[in-house]
Amino acid sequence: MTKTIGLLFIEGYADWEYGLLAASAVEWFGLRVVSLSPHVSPLTSIGGLKLIAMRSADPVDNTDLDAIAVIGSDGWTSKDAPDVSAILHAVRTRGGVVGGICGGTLPLARAGLFEGVSHTSNGRDWILGHEPAYAGASRYSDVLHAVADGRIVSAPGSAPGTFAVAFLEALLPENKEQFSQMRTMFAREYAQAS
């Protein structure tokens, strides 16, 4: 049976944070990717592109998800950001992978999913500025790449490549050779940059 990943978007989603994950999941691993949102579609990205969510963010509509990735948006920093903890907990309870990148790490912090788990975000001061008392703050890793701890994956917004690899590796740990190839391919871009 094909595994399904839900990409969770809200208004103002970051265009660059999900592309490598979605394309790699489908092209390299034959997975199914669906878009979810608690907001009414269409959603507009930071770059002005439109996205139609395929599903709501209600756990009842998403019982087939093997993993969920919360895509960043400045909207997650708002005091009236949508509460998506129910779907995050539903996926985690089923043993699925739960990830967040950039502002998408805030819903994980609010849901208590970083408690006892190594994680990262856009910087220690940034996440504490938005969620000063979140559970698990002592396990924050101030790094520039994705961090995976078991089936919880997090990344700063500047790390969509390592987020894609870490997220997929948490979901498909048996594919070590392919993940090694992905890391090598993505690293070549930065090895040549000056």
Salt bridges, closest charged atoms under 4 A:
ASP64 OD2 - ARG32 NH1 3.14
ASP64 OD1 - ARG55 NH1 2.76
GLU131 OE2 - ARG110 NE 2.65
ASP149 OD2 - ARG139 NH2 3.33
GLU169 OE1 - ARG183 NH2 2.51
